[in-house]
């Protein structure tokens, strides 16, 4: 429903902020990771996840799209609610969580407060394949990462649903044939061969 809020930080605490946007103050729950990134700012942009439950409607805010993506992955797992997801992101970075899940490192996951052996196993079971299929760079938003022409073309092909192995093979062949292609040309040529 909401993508992000950009406004004035009226109040900041390690667990939540009040962000004034257009004269309205939004109470937004945050992680310690986000707090560390915005604590010295007077204005900021927070990517939000709007969670509706029987008894509450809650906004969770994140300083980066990467952190919000991981939050949404985590809360998609049965038994992992928004509070636990926020606790996980307050304990370790989204990239560390992704790596631990992909590699099945249960001990790292269990070090997070509120995550026991069963929850750690469930996280790995539910998310390992999903995160592995997305690849190691899945959490790096395209807009934030300065990429080369082949990397941008690869990202586009992955978003179109092609496998990383297929796309890599075709792109490597095209690059070997001619290095002077724009991203658009490289994608069009790759689509003809996929």
Long-range contacts (C-beta under 8 A, 24 or more apart in sequence): 1-50, 2-48, 2-50, 2-59, 3-47, 3-48, 4-45, 4-46, 4-47, 4-48, 5-45, 5-46, 5-48, 5-61, 6-43, 6-44, 6-45, 6-46, 7-43, 7-44, 8-42, 8-43, 9-38, 9-41, 9-42, 9-43, 9-44, 12-38, 12-39, 17-46, 17-61, 19-44, 19-46, 19-61, 26-59, 27-59, 28-59, 28-60, 28-61, 29-58, 29-59, 29-60, 29-61, 29-82, 29-86, 30-60, 30-61, 30-62, 30-63, 30-86, 31-62, 31-67, 31-86, 31-89, 31-90, 32-89, 32-90, 32-91, 33-63, 33-67, 33-89, 33-90, 33-93, 33-94, 34-61, 34-62, 34-63, 34-64, 34-67, 34-89, 37-63, 37-64, 38-63, 49-75, 49-82, 51-75, 51-82, 58-82, 60-85, 60-86, 62-89, 64-94, 64-141, 64-144, 65-141, 65-143, 65-144, 66-94, 66-95, 66-139, 66-140, 66-141, 66-144, 67-94, 69-94, 69-138, 69-139, 69-141, 70-94, 70-97, 70-98, 70-139, 73-127, 73-130, 73-131, 74-123, 74-127, 76-126, 76-127, 77-122, 77-123, 77-126, 77-127, 78-122, 78-126, 79-119, 79-122, 80-119, 80-122, 80-123, 84-114, 84-115, 84-119, 87-112, 87-113, 87-114, 88-112, 88-115, 94-139, 95-139, 98-131, 98-136, 98-138, 98-139, 101-127, 101-128, 101-131, 102-128, 102-131, 102-132, 102-136, 104-128, 134-158, 135-164, 149-181, 149-182, 149-183, 149-186, 150-175, 150-186, 152-183, 153-183, 153-186, 153-187, 153-190, 156-183, 156-187, 157-187, 157-190, 157-191, 157-194, 160-191, 162-194, 166-194, 167-194, 170-194
